[in-house]
Every structure is written in C-alpha cells, then in structure tokens.
C-alpha cells in the first residue's frame, strides 16, 4: 500500500471531519441545530463532517464553542493547518537540486527554535556532519532521486545551517542508536573523521548526546528518526517525503517516545567509549 500527498491530505480531512462530528454529537446537537447557530446551511456542515469540504479556522472555533470543547480548539486548528502542507514530496522539492530539499530544516525554523530534540537511528544528524560525510550521503540521494547535481551548493547550505549550534541560547538534546555510528557513508577515513567530529561536539555544554547500545534491553523502539523543534513541530523523513507534524496531541506522543528512547541511552564516558570502540574497529 502506498500513500500519496493527495491521499494523505484527503484522509486527514476525513479524520478532522469525524472529530468535529464527534464533538457535535457529544454535545447533543443535530446538524441543523449547529448550522442554524453558525449561520450556515446544514449541507455545508455535512460536507465538512464527511471530509468533502475543508473547514475554516472560524468553523473550528464555532464547533468547539457550541460543543463546549474549547480546550480542543488548538489541536484541531493545528490539524487544519497541517492538512495540505504536512506532507511534501522530496522529488518536487529536489527538481531544483538537493540544496532545496529542506523540509522543516529552514534557517527560519532553526533561528526560532530554542530546544532541539533529535533522534536518529542510522545516520549522524546534519547539524554535526562533516563536509565529507555529508558529501558521501548526498551523492547517494542525488543518484537515488535523480536530482540535478548541485552537491557543492547543498553542502554549503548545510554547513551554514550548522552555525546555529555555536550561536548560544539553544539546547540540543540528541539520542542516537549505536547503529548510526556503524552506518558508513563514504570510506573508513570519512567515517573516522565523522566520529571524531561527534566526540568534539558532545563536549559542548549546549549539547546532550546519548547513545543507545546495540543488544540493550529497552522499553521502546523508534520506527524512524525524528526531530522535535521546541513543542511546535515534529519533522521526519521518508525516502519519498518530508513529513511535518503540528497537532499538539501528536507532538506530545513524539515527546513521550523521545523520553523512552532517552532513558535507554548511555551518556558521558560510556557514550564516548562506544564511539571510540567503533573508531578502533575501523580498518586502517
């Protein structure tokens, strides 16, 4: 089964409509009663609840007010904002080259964020990548997605973005699977340089870096890497798309998962020993 951006948005509209219908039913209102109270024709209410028409922010506010559920308004508004923009195709973005494949990772988003919570299971986060590691990884994606080869510009964009780590006033809480240390991009020399960079950045006071060892008993498993920007947005990547989550209830779930993963990680000397142990295993 495949999911396209259009079908994803359609499913989200249906889900939002069902939530609005549940609110109305929970308040004991009929479709005609809610329509009369909001000044709309009852057929419009029916279309919204069945996902055939997208509600406006005013519609959401009216539904919540009349249903006595104003506490749910922020979550529903966030869902509404995300319906047509949460799922962005990599291929569409990458037609102008990999430097345009940013998803949520824009300079504006980085400047606005005070606390970054980052989980990666098989790659070193872009904020800490060496140019050589980034080049080896981007070479694969350029080939895989068939994008224009703008690798030098793409690396320059990512290098510029890394400066946010040094600018102060921010915290970076990072959890990596040990597999991320063992997944090679490029040669053993490139991987050694990347692991050396990781040892350097984890000494910075604004960075908390935990590593979940292989073969470790744990309470939960992350199905994909994800980034949490404050409590405003969650971003994750698939081979075909960049997904952005803005609904507060879903962000809360990702935050809970992050805590589960963080509790399974080791820190400080133990984390450094895992990195140096992988370094010692590299050939040459």
C-alpha positions in Angstrom: 0.0 0.0 0.0 1.4 3.4 -0.9 0.5 6.8 0.4 0.5 9.9 -1.8 0.4 13.5 -0.5 -3.1 14.0 -2.0 -4.5 10.8 -0.4 -2.8 11.7 2.9 -4.4 15.1 2.8 -7.8 13.6 2.0 -7.5 11.1 4.8 -6.6 14.0 7.2 -9.7 15.9 6.1 -11.9 12.9 6.8 -10.3 12.4 10.2 -10.8 16.1 11.1 -14.4 15.9 9.9 -15.0 12.8 12.1 -13.6 14.6 15.1 -15.9 17.6 14.5 -18.9 15.3 14.2 -18.0 13.6 17.5 -17.9 16.9 19.2 -21.3 17.8 17.8 -22.8 14.5 18.8 -21.2 14.7 22.2 -22.9 18.0 22.8 -26.3 16.6 21.7 -26.6 18.9 18.7 -28.1 18.0 15.4 -26.5 19.0 12.1 -29.4 21.5 11.5 -29.0 23.0 15.1 -25.3 23.6 14.6 -25.9 25.0 11.2 -28.5 27.4 12.5 -26.2 28.5 15.4 -23.4 29.3 13.0 -25.5 30.8 10.2 -24.6 28.2 7.6 -26.7 25.8 5.5 -26.9 22.3 7.0 -25.4 20.8 3.9 -22.2 22.7 4.5 -21.9 21.2 8.0 -22.5 17.7 6.5 -19.8 18.2 3.9 -17.2 19.3 6.5 -18.0 16.4 8.8 -17.7 13.9 5.9 -14.4 15.4 4.7 -15.7 16.7 1.4 -15.1 20.4 2.4 -12.2 21.9 4.4 -13.4 23.9 7.4 -12.1 27.4 8.1 -10.5 28.4 11.4 -13.7 30.2 12.2 -15.6 26.9 11.7 -13.3 25.1 14.1 -13.8 27.8 16.7 -17.6 27.7 16.3 -17.7 23.9 16.6 -15.6 23.9 19.7 -17.6 26.8 21.3 -21.0 25.3 20.6 -19.9 21.9 21.7 -18.4 23.0 24.9 -14.9 21.8 23.8 -12.8 24.9 23.6 -9.9 23.0 25.1 -9.7 21.0 21.9 -9.5 24.1 19.6 -5.7 24.5 19.5 -5.2 20.8 18.5 -7.9 21.0 15.8 -6.5 24.3 14.4 -3.1 22.7 14.2 -4.6 19.7 12.3 -6.3 22.1 9.9 -3.1 24.0 9.2 -1.2 20.7 8.5 -3.7 19.1 6.2 -2.4 20.4 2.9 1.2 21.3 3.9 2.4 18.5 6.3 3.4 16.1 3.5 5.9 17.5 1.0 7.3 15.4 -1.8 11.1 15.2 -2.0 11.0 14.8 -5.8 9.1 18.1 -6.2 11.4 20.0 -3.9 14.5 18.4 -5.4 13.8 19.4 -9.0 15.9 22.5 -8.4 18.6 20.4 -6.7 19.4 19.0 -3.2 20.1 22.4 -1.8 16.3 23.0 -1.9 15.4 19.8 -0.1 15.0 21.3 3.4 11.6 20.3 4.6 11.3 21.7 8.1 15.0 22.4 8.2 14.9 26.0 7.2 17.0 28.8 8.5 13.9 30.5 9.9 12.8 27.4 11.8 16.3 26.9 13.2 16.5 30.5 14.4 13.1 30.3 16.0 13.8 27.0 17.9 15.3 27.1 21.4 15.3 23.4 22.2 16.1 20.7 19.5 15.3 17.1 20.4 16.8 14.9 17.8 16.6 11.1 17.4 18.4 9.3 14.6 18.7 5.5 14.2 21.1 5.1 11.3 22.7 8.5 10.4 24.6 11.3 12.2 22.3 14.4 12.4 23.0 17.0 9.8 24.0 19.6 12.4 27.0 17.6 13.3 28.1 16.2 9.9 31.5 16.8 8.4 31.5 18.0 4.8 33.0 14.7 3.7 30.3 12.7 5.4 27.6 14.9 4.0 29.0 14.7 0.5 29.0 10.9 0.6 25.4 10.8 1.9 24.2 13.4 -0.6 25.8 11.6 -3.5 23.5 8.6 -2.8 20.4 10.8 -2.7 21.2 12.7 -5.8 21.6 9.4 -7.6 18.5 7.8 -6.0 16.2 10.7 -6.6 17.6 11.7 -9.9 18.1 15.3 -9.0 20.4 17.9 -10.5 24.0 17.5 -9.2 24.4 20.7 -7.0 26.3 18.9 -4.3 28.7 21.7 -3.5 25.8 24.2 -3.0 23.9 21.6 -1.0 26.9 21.1 1.4 27.3 24.9 1.7 23.7 25.2 2.8 24.1 22.5 5.4 27.4 24.0 6.6 25.8 27.4 7.0 23.0 25.8 9.0 25.4 24.2 11.4 26.4 27.6 12.7 23.2 27.6 14.8 25.0 25.2 17.2 27.5 27.9 18.2 25.2 30.9 18.4 24.1 30.4 22.0 20.7 30.4 23.7 19.8 26.9 22.4 19.9 23.4 23.7 20.4 20.3 21.6 19.3 17.0 23.2 20.3 14.2 20.9 19.8 10.4 21.1 21.5 8.1 18.6 21.3 4.4 18.1 24.7 2.8 18.1 23.8 1.7 14.5 24.2 5.4 13.4 27.9 5.1 14.4 28.3 1.9 12.3 26.4 3.0 9.2 29.1 4.1 6.7 28.8 7.0 4.2 32.0 7.0 2.2 35.3 5.5 3.2 36.6 4.4 6.5 38.6 7.6 6.6 35.3 9.6 6.1 33.6 7.6 8.9 36.6 8.1 11.2 36.5 11.9 10.6 32.8 11.9 11.3 33.1 10.0 14.6 35.9 12.3 15.6 33.6 15.3 15.0 31.0 13.7 17.1 33.4 13.4 20.0 34.2 17.1 19.6 30.6 18.4 19.6 29.4 16.2 22.5 31.9 18.1 24.7 30.0 21.4 24.1 27.8 22.4 27.1 24.8 23.1 25.0 24.7 19.6 23.6 23.4 16.5 25.4 24.3 13.4 23.4 23.1 9.9 24.4 23.7 6.7 22.5 21.6 3.5 22.8 23.9 0.5 22.7 23.1 -2.5 20.4 21.7 -5.5 22.2 20.4 -3.5 25.1 17.1 -4.2 26.9 14.8 -1.3 26.4 11.2 -0.1 26.8 10.6 1.2 23.3 11.9 1.4 19.7 11.7 4.4 17.4 10.4 3.3 14.0 12.1 6.3 12.3 14.3 9.2 13.0 12.6 12.4 14.0 13.3 16.0 15.2 11.2 17.9 17.7 11.5 21.7 17.4 10.5 23.1 20.8 6.9 21.9 21.3 5.8 23.4 17.9 6.8 20.9 15.2 8.0 17.3 14.6 9.8 16.6 11.4 10.7 13.2 9.9 12.0 12.0 6.6 11.0 9.0 4.4 12.6 8.1 1.1 9.9 10.0 -0.8 8.7 12.7 1.5 9.4 15.1 4.4 6.6 14.9 6.9 5.8 17.7 9.4 3.6 17.1 12.4 2.0 20.1 14.1 -1.0 18.7 16.0 -0.2 19.2 19.7 -1.6 15.7 20.6 0.8 14.1 18.1 3.7 16.2 19.1 3.1 15.0 22.7 3.3 11.4 21.5 6.7 12.0 19.9 7.9 13.8 23.0 6.9 10.7 25.1 8.7 8.4 22.6 11.8 10.6 22.9 11.8 10.3 26.6 11.5 6.5 26.3 14.5 6.5 23.9 16.5 8.9 26.0 16.1 6.6 29.1 17.6 3.7 27.1 20.7 5.7 26.2 24.1 6.0 27.8 25.9 9.3 28.3 29.2 10.9 29.1 32.1 8.5 29.4 30.0 5.5 28.4 28.9 7.2 25.2 32.4 8.2 24.4 33.6 4.7 24.9 31.0 3.5 22.4 32.3 6.0 19.8 35.9 5.2 20.4 35.2 1.5 20.3 33.7 1.8 16.8 36.7 4.0 15.8 39.1 1.3 16.9 37.2 -1.2 14.7 37.6 0.8 11.5 40.1 -0.6 9.1 43.4 1.3 8.5 
